[in-house]
Amino acid sequence: MSSSGKNALERSPAEFIPVSAPVIGDMEIECVTDAIRSGWVSSIGPYIEKFEIAFASYIGVRHAIAVSNGTAALHLALHALGLGPGDEVIVPDLTFAATAHAVLQTGATPVFVDVEPDTWCLDPRAVERAVSPATRAIMPVHLYGHPADMNAISEIASANNLIVIEDAAEAHGAEVNGRKVGSLGRVGAFSFYGNKVITTGEGGMLTTDDDGLATRLRYLKDHGMSSQRRYFHTELAFNYRLTNLQAALGFAQLGQIENFICKKRQIFEWYRKDLEALGSIRLNTERPGYRNIFWMISLVLDEEAGVGREDLCEKLKSQGVDTRPFFVSMSKLPHLAKLRQVGVAGESCPVSASLSARGFNLPSGCSLSHSQVSRVSAELIGRVERD
């Protein structure tokens, strides 16, 4: 029941509920205004160092390196670690395209493997089957806020002398046995896009305990310019710098991250209680010992459900409820379909394909009220039960 007392199915579709929206408060405005007034608006300024130090402390690593976006973070990590032509990087089939694109941008080859049916993250058994003489790295993705099985993945990596690069773009603050993602591999990569738990508009961060790697990442993100001689460049590199304005926003947001995660978890509980009697759907899980930050509250329709995802999402949209489908399986994208993929019993990533076809994300922003979640749930129940 909504705050106005009307049944949710009778509410005006003009009252739009987005999938996500940033929460920007007085502290963010104060910090960004301070950065503007300082005159340091580009890639030099005090907020960059403040943000990096605070983020490293939060993740529990020695180094955090701010960059221009999450894709740049992945590409820079791969490049700095020497990945290139002839190398294979194992990635999940169910992820955003940036994961595979960053690998391709180095000249290396992504190898798509299947995901677990419950966490939707990289399946360690599929990883083991995918290792070849050309494999150099594993890139687990902590999908929609739930960590991948880092213990099993790390064991496989250690046994095969492989590098682990965490794609933590969607999982700021997620944990495995009390340790935050971004501290569990050789290097972690985060995104601060506008729909993430904390945002800088566009932006990213790399995290590592490797002193030498951190130095190289800082060097490569700034055109490969010598620290001893200005405008003296020693190799081909990149402009992947974050601005002081963006860092000011991120620094202010980081101070609230645990409040944001607490709200995300509360929103998930509201949905879970509302939808627990609906037998034809599955919501996100949380494996024991893991902390899922529920970046997106996600839903998978059972194969026996009487309504298809596209039809259901269109009906929700007509009532002002925004949704997003799960990512298209990487191995189903035209330019990636020819690459190697490893599924089960000779099939090509069947779990990923099934989830990709039946999953979607519900409104999940931290500004959601209980009444808004109740309205979304009622719309969903009404459409599923009606069909």
C-alpha positions as CSV (number, residue, x, y, z in Angstrom):
1,M,0.0,0.0,0.0
2,S,1.4,3.4,-1.0
3,S,1.6,6.5,1.2
4,S,-1.5,7.9,-0.5
5,G,-3.6,4.9,0.5
6,K,-4.2,3.8,-3.1
7,N,-3.6,0.3,-4.3
8,A,-0.3,0.2,-6.1
9,L,-1.9,-1.2,-9.3
10,E,-4.1,1.9,-9.4
11,R,-1.3,4.4,-9.1
12,S,-0.5,6.8,-11.9
13,P,2.3,5.6,-14.1
14,A,3.6,9.3,-14.1
15,E,5.1,8.6,-10.7
16,F,8.2,7.1,-12.2
17,I,10.5,4.9,-10.0
18,P,14.0,4.6,-11.6
19,V,16.3,1.6,-11.3
20,S,18.8,3.8,-9.6
21,A,19.6,7.4,-8.8
22,P,22.6,8.9,-6.9
23,V,22.1,10.4,-3.4
24,I,23.8,13.8,-3.4
25,G,23.7,15.8,-0.2
26,D,25.1,18.9,1.5
27,M,28.6,17.3,2.1
28,E,29.0,16.5,-1.6
29,I,28.0,20.0,-2.6
30,E,30.4,21.5,0.0
31,C,33.4,19.4,-1.1
32,V,32.8,20.0,-4.8
33,T,32.3,23.7,-4.2
34,D,35.5,23.8,-2.2
35,A,37.4,22.1,-5.1
36,I,35.9,24.6,-7.6
37,R,36.9,27.6,-5.5
38,S,40.4,26.3,-5.0
39,G,41.0,26.5,-8.8
40,W,42.3,22.9,-8.9
41,V,39.6,21.5,-11.2
42,S,41.6,19.1,-13.3
43,S,43.9,16.1,-12.4
44,I,45.9,17.9,-9.8
45,G,44.5,18.9,-6.4
46,P,44.2,17.8,-2.8
47,Y,41.0,15.8,-3.1
48,I,42.6,13.2,-5.3
49,E,45.1,12.2,-2.6
50,K,42.4,12.4,0.1
51,F,40.1,10.1,-1.9
52,E,42.8,7.6,-2.7
53,I,44.0,7.4,0.9
54,A,40.5,7.1,2.3
55,F,39.5,4.4,-0.2
56,A,42.7,2.3,0.4
57,S,41.9,2.4,4.1
58,Y,38.3,1.4,3.6
59,I,39.3,-1.6,1.3
60,G,42.2,-2.6,3.6
61,V,45.1,-2.2,1.1
62,R,48.2,-0.1,1.0
63,H,47.4,1.6,-2.3
64,A,44.5,3.1,-4.2
65,I,45.0,4.7,-7.6
66,A,42.2,6.9,-8.9
67,V,41.4,6.7,-12.7
68,S,38.9,8.1,-15.2
69,N,36.4,5.2,-15.2
70,G,36.0,1.5,-14.3
71,T,36.9,0.2,-17.8
72,A,40.1,2.3,-17.7
73,A,40.9,0.7,-14.4
74,L,40.6,-2.8,-15.8
75,H,42.6,-2.0,-18.9
76,L,45.3,-0.3,-17.0
77,A,45.6,-3.2,-14.6
78,L,45.9,-5.7,-17.4
79,H,48.4,-3.6,-19.3
80,A,50.5,-2.9,-16.3
81,L,50.7,-6.6,-15.5
82,G,52.0,-7.3,-19.0
83,L,49.0,-9.1,-20.5
84,G,49.0,-9.0,-24.3
85,P,48.8,-11.0,-27.5
86,G,48.9,-14.8,-27.0
87,D,47.7,-14.6,-23.4
88,E,44.3,-15.8,-22.3
89,V,42.3,-14.3,-19.4
90,I,39.4,-16.3,-17.9
91,V,36.3,-14.2,-17.4
92,P,32.7,-15.0,-16.5
93,D,30.2,-15.3,-19.4
94,L,27.7,-13.2,-17.5
95,T,29.1,-9.7,-17.0
96,F,29.1,-6.2,-18.5
97,A,30.9,-6.0,-21.8
98,A,33.7,-3.8,-20.3
99,T,35.2,-6.9,-18.6
100,A,35.9,-8.6,-22.0
101,H,36.6,-5.4,-23.9
102,A,39.4,-4.4,-21.4
103,V,41.1,-7.8,-22.1
104,L,40.7,-7.4,-25.9
105,Q,42.2,-3.8,-25.7
106,T,45.5,-5.3,-24.5
107,G,45.6,-7.8,-27.4
108,A,44.9,-10.7,-25.0
109,T,42.0,-13.1,-25.4
110,P,39.1,-13.4,-23.0
111,V,37.9,-17.0,-22.3
112,F,34.3,-17.1,-21.3
113,V,33.3,-19.6,-18.6
114,D,30.0,-20.4,-16.9
115,V,28.7,-18.9,-13.7
116,E,27.2,-20.4,-10.5
117,P,23.4,-20.7,-10.6
118,D,23.0,-19.2,-7.1
119,T,25.5,-16.4,-6.8
120,W,25.6,-15.7,-10.6
121,C,29.4,-15.3,-10.3
122,L,32.3,-17.2,-11.9
123,D,32.1,-21.0,-11.3
124,P,35.4,-22.3,-10.0
125,R,34.7,-25.7,-11.6
126,A,34.4,-24.0,-15.0
127,V,37.5,-22.0,-14.3
128,E,39.5,-25.2,-13.8
129,R,38.3,-26.7,-17.1
130,A,39.2,-23.5,-18.9
131,V,42.9,-23.3,-17.8
132,S,45.2,-23.8,-20.8
133,P,48.9,-23.3,-21.4
134,A,48.1,-19.8,-22.6
135,T,46.1,-18.8,-19.5
136,R,47.8,-15.9,-17.6
137,A,45.0,-14.5,-15.5
138,I,41.6,-14.9,-14.0
139,M,39.2,-12.0,-13.7
140,P,36.3,-12.8,-11.4
141,V,33.4,-10.3,-11.4
142,H,31.5,-9.7,-8.2
143,L,28.2,-9.5,-10.0
144,Y,25.4,-7.1,-8.8
145,G,27.2,-6.9,-5.4
146,H,27.8,-10.5,-4.4
147,P,31.5,-11.6,-4.2
148,A,32.7,-14.4,-6.4
149,D,34.1,-17.5,-4.7
150,M,37.5,-16.0,-4.1
151,N,38.9,-18.8,-1.9
152,A,38.4,-21.4,-4.6
153,I,39.5,-19.0,-7.4
154,S,42.7,-18.1,-5.5
155,E,43.5,-21.7,-5.0
156,I,43.2,-22.4,-8.7
157,A,45.3,-19.3,-9.5
158,S,48.0,-20.4,-7.0
159,A,48.2,-23.9,-8.4
160,N,48.6,-22.6,-11.9
161,N,50.7,-19.5,-11.3
162,L,47.9,-17.2,-12.5
163,I,47.2,-13.6,-11.7
164,V,43.8,-12.7,-10.1
165,I,42.4,-9.3,-11.2
166,E,39.1,-8.5,-9.3
167,D,36.4,-6.7,-11.3
168,A,34.7,-5.1,-8.3
169,A,33.0,-2.4,-10.3
170,E,29.6,-3.3,-8.7
171,A,30.7,-4.4,-5.3
172,H,32.1,-1.6,-3.2
173,G,32.2,-2.8,0.4
174,A,31.3,-6.5,-0.4
175,E,33.2,-9.0,1.8
176,V,34.4,-12.6,1.9
177,N,35.0,-13.8,5.5
178,G,35.4,-10.2,6.7
179,R,37.8,-9.1,3.9
180,K,36.6,-6.6,1.4
181,V,36.7,-7.3,-2.3
182,G,39.5,-5.4,-4.0
183,S,41.9,-6.8,-1.4
184,L,41.6,-10.4,-2.4
185,G,43.6,-10.5,-5.7
186,R,46.7,-9.0,-7.1
187,V,44.7,-5.9,-8.0
188,G,41.0,-4.8,-7.8
189,A,39.1,-2.5,-10.1
190,F,36.1,-0.3,-9.1
191,S,33.7,1.9,-11.0
192,F,32.2,5.2,-9.7
193,Y,29.6,5.6,-12.5
194,G,26.4,7.4,-11.5
195,N,24.5,4.3,-10.6
196,K,27.1,2.7,-8.3
197,V,27.0,2.6,-4.5
198,I,29.2,5.7,-4.4
199,T,29.7,7.9,-7.5
200,T,32.0,10.5,-9.0
201,G,29.8,10.8,-12.1
202,E,32.4,8.9,-14.1
203,G,35.5,7.5,-12.4
204,G,37.3,4.4,-11.2
205,M,39.8,3.1,-8.7
206,L,42.5,0.4,-8.6
207,T,43.5,-1.2,-5.3
208,T,46.6,-3.3,-4.5
209,D,49.1,-4.2,-1.8
210,D,51.8,-4.5,-4.5
211,D,54.1,-1.4,-4.1
212,G,55.8,-1.9,-7.5
213,L,52.5,-2.4,-9.3
214,A,51.0,0.7,-7.7
215,T,54.0,2.8,-8.8
216,R,53.6,1.5,-12.4
217,L,49.9,2.1,-12.4
218,R,50.4,5.7,-11.4
219,Y,53.0,6.2,-14.1
220,L,51.0,4.6,-16.9
221,K,47.8,6.5,-16.1
222,D,49.6,9.9,-16.6
223,H,51.0,9.5,-20.2
224,G,54.1,7.6,-18.9
225,M,55.7,10.9,-17.9
226,S,58.9,10.7,-15.9
227,S,58.6,11.7,-12.3
228,Q,62.1,13.2,-12.5
229,R,61.7,15.3,-15.7
230,R,58.5,17.0,-16.7
231,Y,57.2,16.3,-20.2
232,F,59.8,13.5,-20.6
233,H,57.8,10.4,-21.7
234,T,59.5,7.0,-21.7
235,E,56.9,4.7,-23.2
236,L,53.4,4.7,-24.8
237,A,50.9,5.2,-22.0
238,F,47.5,6.7,-21.3
239,N,45.5,9.6,-19.9
240,Y,43.4,7.8,-17.4
241,R,43.4,10.5,-14.7
242,L,40.5,11.5,-12.4
243,T,39.9,15.1,-11.8
244,N,40.0,16.9,-8.5
245,L,36.3,17.8,-8.9
246,Q,35.3,14.2,-9.3
247,A,37.6,13.2,-6.4
248,A,35.9,15.8,-4.1
249,L,32.5,14.2,-4.9
250,G,33.9,10.7,-4.3
251,F,35.6,11.6,-1.1
252,A,32.3,13.0,0.3
253,Q,30.4,9.9,-0.9
254,L,32.9,7.5,0.7
255,G,32.2,9.0,4.1
256,Q,28.6,7.6,3.8
257,I,29.3,4.3,2.1
258,E,28.3,2.1,5.1
259,N,25.0,4.0,5.4
260,F,24.4,3.5,1.7
261,I,25.1,-0.3,2.0
262,C,22.9,-0.5,5.1
263,K,20.1,1.1,3.1
264,K,20.7,-1.3,0.1
265,R,20.4,-4.3,2.5
266,Q,17.2,-2.9,4.0
267,I,15.7,-2.4,0.6
268,F,16.5,-6.0,-0.3
269,E,14.8,-7.2,2.9
270,W,11.7,-5.1,2.0
271,Y,11.5,-6.8,-1.3
272,R,12.2,-10.3,0.1
273,K,9.4,-10.0,2.6
274,D,7.0,-8.6,0.0
275,L,7.8,-11.3,-2.6
276,E,8.5,-14.4,-0.5
277,A,5.1,-15.9,-1.3
278,L,5.7,-15.5,-5.1
279,G,6.9,-18.9,-6.0
280,S,7.9,-18.3,-9.6
281,I,10.8,-15.9,-8.9
282,R,14.2,-16.0,-7.2
283,L,15.9,-12.9,-5.7
284,N,19.6,-12.4,-5.0
285,T,21.3,-14.8,-2.6
286,E,23.9,-14.2,0.1
287,R,26.3,-17.1,0.7
288,P,27.3,-17.8,4.3
289,G,30.4,-15.8,5.3
290,Y,29.9,-13.3,2.4
291,R,28.5,-9.8,2.5
292,N,26.4,-9.0,-0.5
293,I,25.9,-5.2,-0.8
294,F,22.9,-5.7,-3.1
295,W,24.0,-3.1,-5.5
296,M,21.1,-4.2,-7.6
297,I,18.1,-6.1,-6.2
298,S,17.8,-8.7,-8.9
299,L,15.1,-11.2,-9.8
300,V,15.2,-14.3,-12.0
301,L,11.9,-15.7,-13.3
302,D,11.5,-19.5,-13.1
303,E,11.4,-21.3,-16.4
304,E,7.9,-22.4,-15.5
305,A,6.7,-18.8,-14.9
306,G,3.6,-17.9,-16.9
307,V,5.0,-14.6,-18.1
308,G,8.2,-13.7,-20.1
309,R,10.7,-11.2,-18.9
310,E,10.3,-8.7,-21.7
311,D,6.6,-8.8,-21.5
312,L,6.7,-8.4,-17.7
313,C,9.2,-5.5,-17.8
314,E,7.1,-3.7,-20.4
315,K,4.0,-4.0,-18.2
316,L,6.0,-2.7,-15.2
317,K,7.3,0.2,-17.3
318,S,3.7,1.1,-18.3
319,Q,3.0,1.6,-14.6
320,G,6.1,3.8,-14.0
321,V,8.4,1.1,-12.7
322,D,11.8,1.0,-14.3
323,T,13.8,-2.2,-14.7
324,R,17.0,-3.4,-16.4
325,P,17.5,-6.8,-18.0
326,F,20.5,-8.9,-16.9
327,F,23.6,-8.5,-19.1
328,V,23.6,-10.3,-22.4
329,S,26.0,-13.3,-22.1
330,M,29.4,-12.3,-23.5
331,S,29.5,-15.4,-25.8
332,K,26.2,-14.3,-27.4
333,L,27.5,-10.9,-28.5
334,P,28.3,-10.9,-32.3
335,H,31.9,-9.7,-32.0
336,L,32.7,-12.1,-29.1
337,A,30.8,-15.3,-30.1
338,K,33.9,-16.7,-31.9
339,L,36.0,-16.7,-28.8
340,R,36.6,-19.8,-26.6
341,Q,33.9,-20.6,-24.0
342,V,33.7,-23.4,-21.4
343,G,30.4,-24.6,-20.1
344,V,29.2,-27.9,-18.7
345,A,29.2,-31.3,-20.5
346,G,30.3,-29.7,-23.7
347,E,27.6,-27.0,-23.7
348,S,28.6,-23.4,-24.0
349,C,27.8,-21.7,-20.6
350,P,24.2,-22.8,-20.2
351,V,23.8,-21.3,-16.7
352,S,24.8,-17.9,-18.0
353,A,22.5,-18.2,-21.0
354,S,19.5,-19.1,-18.8
355,L,20.1,-16.3,-16.3
356,S,20.7,-13.8,-19.0
357,A,17.3,-14.6,-20.6
358,R,15.3,-14.6,-17.4
359,G,16.9,-12.1,-15.0
360,F,16.3,-8.4,-14.5
361,N,17.0,-5.7,-11.9
362,L,14.4,-3.9,-9.8
363,P,14.5,-0.3,-8.6
364,S,17.4,-0.4,-6.1
365,G,18.5,3.2,-5.4
366,C,19.3,4.3,-1.9
367,S,16.7,7.0,-2.0
368,L,13.8,4.5,-2.3
369,S,11.2,4.6,0.5
370,H,9.4,1.6,1.9
371,S,6.2,2.7,0.3
372,Q,7.9,2.8,-3.1
373,V,9.3,-0.7,-2.7
374,S,5.8,-1.8,-1.7
375,R,4.4,-0.3,-4.8
376,V,7.0,-2.0,-7.0
377,S,6.3,-5.3,-5.3
378,A,2.6,-5.0,-5.6
379,E,2.9,-4.2,-9.3
380,L,5.2,-7.2,-9.8
381,I,2.9,-9.6,-7.9
382,G,-0.2,-8.3,-9.7
383,R,1.4,-8.8,-13.1
384,V,2.9,-12.2,-12.4
385,E,-0.2,-13.6,-10.7
386,R,-2.5,-12.0,-13.3
387,D,-0.6,-13.6,-16.2
